[in-house]
Every structure is written in C-alpha cells, then in structure tokens.
Amino acid sequence: MAAVRATPADPTPGLLEGAGTGDQRAIPPELGPDSLAVLSGPTFMYSNPSGDVPPGSIGGLVHLDTRLVSGWTLTINGGELLVLRAATIDHYSAQYVLTNSELPGLPPNSLGVRRLRYVGDGFHERLELVSFRPEPVRVELRLAVDVDFADLFEVKSVVRDRSAEITRNHAADGSELCFSYQHGDFSAQTRVCCSIPADRVEGDELVWELDLSRGEGWKVDLHVPLPYGMGVVEPVRGDIGDVVHRRANDPLRRWTEDRAVLRSDNQALERTVRQSRDDLSALRLDLEVKGQRIMLPGAGLPWFLTVFGRDTLISAYQTLVAGPALAKGTLLALARLQGDTCDDFTDEEPGKILHEVRSGELTRTGAKPYGPYYGTADATQLWLILLSEYWRWTGDDETVQRLRDNALAALGWIDEYGDRDGDGYVEYATRSPEGLGNQCWRDSPDGVCFADGRIPVLPLATCDLQGYTYDSKLRMAELFDGPLDNPALAQRLRDEAGTLYERFNRDFWIEERGGYYAVALDGDKNQVDSKTSNMGHLLWSGIVPPERADAVVRQLMSPDMFSGWGIRTLSREENLYNALGYHLGTVWPHDNSIAVLGLARYGYRAEANRISLAMFDAAEQFGHRLPEALSGYERDRLLFAVPYPTACSPQAWAAGAPLALVRAMLGVNPQQGRLLLDPDIPAELGRVTADRVRAFGREWGVEAVGTSGHVWLQPS
C-alpha cells in the first residue's frame, strides 16, 4: 500500500475530524467551570450551576447520543436566579439552591428556590418556591425549553439547524410540551410533562402565575420520558425527594455491595478509591447478550458514554482487583460485536474488536461509520489480554471456553489483517473517509510524531501495539495449554512471541540520547524517533529485555518526561512538545497506571510508588477524582495540578487508575487458586487493608504495611 501522510493541515484518509476519542479540538466549556452533570448509563443532563442550559451551549439532556433538550432556562419575573449552592448528590441526582436577584417590586433574596433533579426512568426535576416577604407577592415562573435533536458529534462541533423539521404538539391545557423529529429511519421525541399544568404556554415556554403569602410554598414536578436503548442501566425510580434524599430503592447500592472495599491510614487514598468506585458505577452500561444481562464501563462524560474497545478493555483490566463483573461483561459484549467481514467505511475486518459504538442520527443514517466503528489496532490484543487476566483471577474455564472461537478469530486478525504487509508487526491505516488516522491510544492527528515534529507516513506500527501483541500471544498460549486444550497451538504462539521479541528489540531500539524505544515504524519502515510514555506500556507487556529496563526507566523518570504529577505523553525534548497538547505532553492517569504496573513488573517499586503518590496528590486537588488528562506543566513551577482544557470527568480509565496503582503497591496477583502478595507500601500511606477482594469465586482479605502483609480467606 502506498504510504500517505496524515497531517493536521492535510485532511487525507486517516485524519480524524471531530470524531471519537481522538478529537483534541478545544471545545469551549460554555457552561462555566462549575457546571454540573447528572448521569445514568448513556444518559446525562449537563447544566450550569443554576441548573440552566443556555441555548447554544454544549449542555443539555443527551440520551443515546441524541440531545433531547438543548435549552432549559428558569426565570422569575424575567430575571435569572442567583446561585447559593449547587452540588451533585449521587451521580444521577443533584440539588440547586437559588434565590432571586433584585427585580421590580421584588427585593433580592425574597424567594427561596430549590431545584431537585435526577436521571432514572426519564429525566425528573422538581421546582420548589417559598416566599419570605411579609406581604403577599405575585411572581411569574417561566421555564423556556429548546430542542434541537442534535447528534452528540454535532454538539462538539457545529449543530445542523433542524428547526424546520421539528414539529410541535403542545398540550392546550399547559400540561405538556411535545417536540418530534424524523429524518429517514431516524426519529426522536421530547416530551416535557408537568404535574401542575402551566397557566399558559408561550411558544416553547411554560408559564405559571403564582400568588405566594409569607412562608407559603409551591412546587411542580417535571418529567421527560426516555426511550429504552442499548446501555440503559436499571434506573433508580421514585419520588424526586425520596431519590435525592436516598430513601428510594437504588440499584447502585445493590451493585456496589459486591465490590471490594479499601481502607487506609491515609484518608486521601481511601477517598480517592471510593470516588473511583462511585465513578465507575456511574459510567456502567447495561447490555443483554444472548439473554444474559451484563455490565461494562462506558468511556466517559460528556462525550463518550457508550461502548468502546480500548477504553472499556483497559478500564475493565484496571478494575479486576475490585471484582470480575465488569471484565466479564466487557469480554462478552465486545465478543458479540466482533468483526466478521471487510467493510471499508467502518474499518471492520474479520476477528477485529471494535473501537466505538454510537446510536445518534449521523450513525443511523450512514453519515458516520460508528454503528459500530472498528478503527483501532489495539483493542483486539487488549481483548485477548483481558480474557487471560479474567481467567487468572477467576479460573472461569466455562466462560473462556465459550469465547474460544472469538479468541481464535482475534488471533487470526492479528496475523492476517493486523500485519498488513507481512513484516511481523501490527500496523494501521484507515480505509474510511471518516476514519481515524491514528488507531493506537495516541489517536489524535499529531499523536505520533518524529522528534523534529514531522508527521509520519502511514501505515504505522507503533511500539505499544507490538508489546500488546507479544503479551497477548504468550497469555493465549497459557490458555491453550489450559482450558482451551490445544498444546500445539500454545507452542506455536510462544514461538511467534519469541520471534516478535527478538525482531522488535532489534528494529525499535535507538541507542542515541541515552537509549530508548522508537514510538513507531512509519510506512517506509523508518524509526519514528520521539520519546513517549508508550515505553511504559512496553514494560507492562514484558517485551523489554531486563538489561534495557534501566535505560527505559531512566527515560520515563527524567525531568523531561516526569512532570512531578506523572509521566508526560511526550518528552519536553521533542519539537512538538506542548504542555496542553492532547498527546504532546499531557499526563494521562490511565497511561501512568499502565507504566506503574510495568515498573512493578520489572522490580522498580520506588519509581512506581513515586508516580502513584503523585497521582493520588493530583486526585486530591480535584475532589479525589482524576480527570482524563492533566496538563504537562512542571509541578515544582506551578505548585498545583492543571487539568487538560476539555478533559472528560468522570472518565472510566482515569477512574480505574487508582485501583491499578493500589494493585501495584500491594503486589497482589492471582496464581493457581491463591492470591499472592508482595507489598511495597509507601510510608505516606501507612497501613492498607482491603476486604471482599474476589478471586476464584471466593472473597479474600488483604492487609499490608511497608513490605509486610498477609492474605486470608473471608467467610462466605
């Protein structure tokens, strides 16, 4: 195949333009830094601190990749409300406490206003008013609703005007607003139902005229029903007040009862791990696979509440230490959607694990290839790695045997389609005009670059892909020697992994600048010579010879790569380094958690702990929640951590990172029906204990301090 160059200035096939996780476009956070979201499965309501969604902003009610509400603005006597305090209660519920500004005939702070909302079996909001004036007051309460039915991809860029195609059928008695839209086979509807009919409807606005005496309260409940679809989680249901005050039956609490619980002398660590658990719960998607209900993590809020390949697989791997449910769900769901044909538009190939699934209008009508899209070169290997790790933790032969054909198809993809030119390396180049140019985790247009800033020609064989391939073949050899019972294939896979190990360490190693691994080989087989965090992935996969590990670790922990908060995606030495560049110098928690697991694998526990402590310090600055990415600014210079401008939060593999870091510190690994412990707990964290660690169908307790620890079986 002729090599092509995918540059930001040259929209050749392979360049991402506003799609998928590779979108590094600076999306203005028009709702402000204190915006709030409530979410459940593939549904979220994103608003400013008063609970409003100003028309034209990126906020709104989004369900299954379609924005059902694009404007939701509450006024009293024509004036906006003042925020006293607003906060989420649970991931699906929030409370906004407001009052009025100074208005004609109504002094400031005359009214107490409260908005309660949650996402469950629909979007629910309660508006409550109470008057503090000594005399009766008359107020006009107005809710203005806008609906654009935008595809989520459009919300991130430019929204097509559908106003001429949106029909309205509002109830004459003020009890309901109804908006409908249809384009080909795609249709959507938004209904706003009121428990107390409005006194009048003006356009798309509900208006109540209220006469309030001192201390008199008034309330109305609003409900936007949501259609069922892929990924919708069993919702919380009930009266809004009961939900917000946690008196309603909550499926989340039932789900978290089986999760492992961590305790530590260090409260910041304990709170960070608890926040990770809650965020992963919030990002769960609910699917039915062959009659079986399964859970798996969606990628992140607000742009990626859907099934992904790479993101979901890594999140599931990180969280195995807390329980196997998400890993099993991920394996089954992605196996169900595994590629079985060649399709240029979607980059599908037989045996390939998908990149991303969408269900909005642009996908449903064929304008975008996301139903599903397969443009990733690493998800297939990561699926095999997760299958192996799931088996190591559970001994679940039955599930592994059930997925035998999927595993064989994935191995077939690696050798037949992944290795595009037969040179022994997995490489990528999109065939789709809407496809991703970079199909590794560094999937922005300039995510893979030379040290001098040039963008390499496609196809690219990045180093992380080769590490994953090496690891996946060794792991699958273990499974074919075990529950899959094919020793001949197991030996062949070990031989292939050994050959890849030798060739990789010959072709990717660069002796200059202290010795390091090239980030890729380009379409002309040139070494792409920038220093990147991908070297941490190589340690995780085990493809680095022990005699080279020192050099790799020195590179990762050098001041040019380690910011003080974590390892940068790109060294400061390189020409395109940018502390705010998506993959050009930012610090990604998931990327660092993989490096920490790799460092621990090679015995570099002090370096692993240094990164882990930095990550926990960063989490403490963001309410114990790690964002998708941090800016690469030097810690000693700025003193506090700075998030990447449009980072997702919560985001699944960032939420999973603390669990992987704890696993590395504990040195906990399953082996032949037992849990083994090799702790190296930093003094700053004191004693660490964990209960309900699930392995081999049993529950275990773990306790460690320093380099001492023990494991015990807990009663069923």
Summary of the structure (lengths in Angstrom):
residues: 716
radius of gyration: 26.3
end to end distance: 58.3
largest distance: 89.1
contacts: 2641
relative contact order: 0.10
helix: 30%
strand: 27%
